[in-house]
Amino acid sequence: MTDTQLYLAIGLPIIAVLTSLIISLVHVSGIREDMRAMRTEFREELREFRTEIRGEIGSLRADLNTLTGKVIEIDNRLER
């Protein structure tokens, strides 16, 4: 076996493995970026949802206070 054949027999598999590892790292990096984007989008939507829910709860509290006031008025009228 000549030196060239030895270098090819050892070098080509090493180059193939290194190329495969580099491609895998690029894919993993892309997946991580996608996950970060999804996480950021989810957090923004969650913030919007929380704000909307807080507004709805505030509206319900106002309605409940109005109804409570009406019940108190009716009670006061019935006591007279």
Buried (B, 14 or more C-beta within 10 A) or exposed (E): EEEEEEEEEEEEEEEEEEEEEEEEEEEEEEEEEEEEEEEEEEEEEEEEEEEEEEEEEEEEEEEEEEEEEEEEEEEEEEEE
